[in-house]
Amino acid sequence: MCCSGAVLGYATVDDYDSMLKVLRGLSDEDKKQLVARVQELVGSSSLEALTSFIASQVNRELFAAAVREFASHVKSGG
């Protein structure tokens, strides 16, 4: 069972690497849009609220999906 998690982790590394490359290359305007999207999702602009938000597995998944969606949108030129 423990190995299946490792296999899944290795399978998604490329997705995360690609997403991180896109995020690192964001323009200042895109960064502002991403911050606004995350603040909307979290319901606050404070770091403490973000930390509390991602403490929950469900919220971590929502956060990751929102960032992934944004990165995909930017990468596709949208």
C-alpha positions in Angstrom: 0.0 0.0 0.0 2.7 2.5 0.9 4.4 2.0 -2.5 1.2 2.9 -4.4 1.4 6.4 -2.9 5.0 6.7 -4.0 4.1 5.7 -7.6 1.3 8.2 -7.7 3.7 10.8 -6.3 6.3 10.1 -9.0 3.5 10.2 -11.7 2.4 13.7 -10.7 5.9 15.2 -10.3 5.9 16.3 -13.9 2.6 18.0 -13.5 3.8 19.9 -10.5 7.1 20.8 -12.2 5.2 22.1 -15.2 2.8 24.0 -13.0 5.7 25.5 -11.0 7.5 26.6 -14.1 4.4 28.4 -15.3 3.9 30.0 -11.9 7.5 31.2 -11.8 7.1 32.8 -15.2 3.9 34.8 -14.4 3.7 38.4 -15.2 3.0 40.8 -12.4 -0.6 41.2 -13.6 -1.1 37.4 -13.7 0.4 37.2 -10.2 -2.2 39.8 -9.0 -5.0 37.7 -10.6 -3.8 34.5 -8.9 -3.5 36.2 -5.5 -7.1 37.6 -6.0 -8.3 34.1 -6.9 -6.6 32.5 -3.8 -8.0 35.3 -1.5 -11.4 34.7 -2.9 -11.1 30.9 -2.3 -9.7 31.4 1.2 -12.1 34.2 2.1 -9.3 36.5 3.4 -6.1 38.1 2.4 -4.1 37.1 5.5 -1.4 34.5 5.6 -2.9 33.1 8.8 -6.2 32.5 7.0 -4.4 30.7 4.1 -2.5 28.6 6.6 -5.7 27.6 8.4 -7.4 27.0 5.1 -4.9 24.6 3.8 -4.7 22.7 7.1 -7.7 20.7 5.9 -7.0 18.1 3.2 -10.2 19.0 1.3 -9.1 22.6 1.2 -5.6 21.7 0.2 -7.1 19.9 -2.8 -9.3 22.9 -3.6 -6.3 25.2 -3.4 -4.2 23.0 -5.6 -7.0 22.6 -8.1 -7.5 26.4 -8.3 -3.7 27.0 -8.8 -3.5 24.2 -11.3 -6.5 25.6 -13.2 -5.0 29.1 -13.2 -1.6 27.9 -14.4 -3.2 25.8 -17.1 -5.2 28.9 -18.2 -2.1 31.1 -18.3 0.0 28.4 -20.1 -2.7 28.1 -22.8 -2.5 31.8 -23.4 -5.9 32.6 -21.9 
